[in-house]
Amino acid sequence: MNDLASGGGARPPVPTRELSWTAQRRQFWVRYFFLSLLVLYFLSVETVAPVLWGLDGVLVLAGVQAVLIGVSMVWARLRPLSTWRVAAGFWIDYLLLGLMVTHDPNAALPSAPILLTVLFGHGLRFGPLALESVLGGSLLVLPAIMTLRASLAGIMPETATFMTLFLYAVLAMYGAMLIWRSERLRRSLDRHSPLDVATGVRTRRALAEQADVLFNMHARSGRPLVLVLFQLTLPDQPDAAIRGDLRRRILRTCGEVLRYGLRSYDLAGRQDDDRFVVLLPDTDEAEGAVAATRLQQALLRRLSQVWGAPVQVHMARVQAPGDGGDYGRLLAHALACMDETVQAPPGGPPADTRP
């Protein structure tokens, strides 16, 4: 739907829920927590393995990591997240924390589970995007730690250390598979969910299924039914990153207006990227005109506030049984009316949405 959510097509998408500032802020504080555990652990030991630095060097490395987390937090607050920043955050964490674990004075590396926890945390946040990082962390980072300790400090790993390392690697790979499977299940649920993830209203398929039931009931009773089609037209926004973030907020706001502005038995769904369908059962032409205009004005007001500039909301209104006796024909008639409305010359009279 946008560059941020799609990751440019090269990487798996970042879950939309993790792009919000609230989710990011929580994860930054979690990273600070685990970094603090590492610092407390090293402060509790008398010396560290002389691989590259002593204890003071390890604490300086922790300070660098803390500063980088703070800068990333400020950056995430000011600008939307992108996939390359997610990947960079993975490997910065693994590099700096891995260098700290390398200086663990104990042969069994009791600080390694903290690195593994950070690895799992990234995987649980970003799903398949973190799979390569989880596997890389399990197959590269931990063996690299042991290699550095053996080659630079002469600390030869014992059998217990090898077994511990093997256990960490197996746990990391198993966690990666769980993350991958959970993400596949989530995507499957999203595909079969009756609600659109971005807006909270019904998907096109779910709306069509409910509409068929509704039309069958109205065909037997002969009661009127109004279908209203809305189409959004957003002004150009020069910054692609800002445009993607605003577009997500626009869709969420549009769903909120439709959900809370309808009666309990009305139906609303997302037809495609920028088009939304509203079904008003037991509503005649006059009542439908009033309800449709009210929704259009609410959308114009709320969406313009979110975007920061006037947003166009085109509307096409049709009615059953006069304009169509089933959902498919009624929707096709509304789409044709909408095309005429959108293609009408600026300043000219709007296209008539009635036959």
C-alpha positions, 0 to 999 in steps of 0.5 A, a space after each residue: 500500500 505504501 513504500 514503508 509497508 511494502 519495504 520497496 518490494 525487496 524485503 518482507 513487509 514490516 507489520 503495520 502495528 510495529 510502525 507506530 511510535 507507541 510500539 517503537 517507544 516500548 521496544 526502545 525501553 526494552 533494549 535499554 533494559 537488556 543493555 542495563 542487565 549486561 552492564 550490571 553483570 560486567 560491573 559485578 565481575 572483577 575482571 574481563 577477558 582481555 580480548 580487545 579491551 578491559 572492563 573500561 572498554 566494555 563499559 564504553 561500548 555499552 555507552 556507545 550502544 546507549 547513545 545509538 539507541 537514544 538517537 534511534 528513538 529520537 529519529 523514530 519519533 520524528 520520521 517513520 520507520 523504514 526497512 533498511 533502518 530496521 535491518 541496520 538496527 538488527 546488526 548494530 545490536 548484534 555487533 555491539 552486544 556481541 563484542 560485550 559478550 566476547 569479553 565475558 570472563 566465564 567460560 560458559 558465557 552466562 551473558 550470551 542469553 541476553 544476546 539471544 533474547 535481543 535476537 528473539 525480540 527483533 524476530 517477534 517484532 518484525 516477523 519474516 523481516 528478522 528471519 535472516 537476522 535470527 539465523 545470522 545471529 545464531 550461525 555467525 555471531 555466537 561462533 564469531 564470539 568463540 573464535 575471537 576469544 580463542 584467537 585473541 585471548 587464548 581462551 579455548 572453549 571447553 566441552 561445556 561451552 561447546 554444548 552451551 553454544 550448540 544449545 543457543 544456536 538450536 534455540 535460535 533456529 527453533 525460534 526463527 522457525 516459530 517466528 516464520 510460522 506465526 507470521 504465516 498464520 497471521 497473514 493467513 488470518 488477515 487474508 481470511 479475516 472479515 475485517 480490513 486490517 488498515 481500516 477496521 471495516 469489512 473487506 470486499 469479500 466479507 461485504 459481498 457475502 453479507 450484502 448477498 444475505 441482505 439483498 435476499 431478505 430485502 427481495 422477499 420484503 420489497 423494502 428499499 435499500 441504499 448503497 453509497 460509494 465513497 472515493 478519496 482523492 488525496 493531495 500530493 505530498 512531496 515527502 514519500 515517507 510522510 505521505 506513507 505515514 499520513 496515508 495509513 492515518 487517513 485509512 484508519 480515520 476513514 474506517 473510524 468515521 464509517 464504523 461510528 457514523 452508521 447504525 448497528 445494522 448498516 454495513 461498511 466495507 473497503 472496495 479497493 485502495 481508496 473506495 468504500 461501500 456503505 449499505 443502508 438497509 430499510 432506507 428510502 431515497 430521502 433518508 439515504 441522501 441525508 445519511 450519505 451527505 452526513 457521512 461525506 461531510 464527516 469524512 471531509 472534515 476528519 480527513 482534511 484535519 489528518 492530511 493537513 490540506 483539503 481532501 476530496 471525497 467523491 460520492 455516488 448514491 444508488 438505490 435498490 430495487 430501482 437501480 439494481 436488484 442484487 448487490 453486483 448490479 447495484 455496485 456496478 451502477 455505483 461504480 459507473 456513476 463514480 467514474 462519471 463524477 471523478 471525470 467531471 471537469 473542475 467547476 462544472 456541474 457534478 455528474 448525476 448519480 441517479 439514473 
